[in-house]
């Protein structure tokens, strides 16, 4: 996965957060790659435990902010 600025989500990261968000921010199964999970956990966007994954408040903000259009219509 290419390095992105800390405030940007890669496509796979965004998809993983959206999947978790659709599950109300909590899942006992989260079928994403190890690298994606580690990246999101290192950025404190999710908490990964042995038996669940939790979307953090920072993760919710990143998910909502990443999809908001810029004034010129582009997404961040």
Buried (B, 14 or more C-beta within 10 A) or exposed (E): EEEEEEEEBBEBBBEBBBBBBEBEBEBEEBEBEEEBBEBBBEBEBBBEEEEEBBBBEEBBEBBEEBEEEEEEEEEE
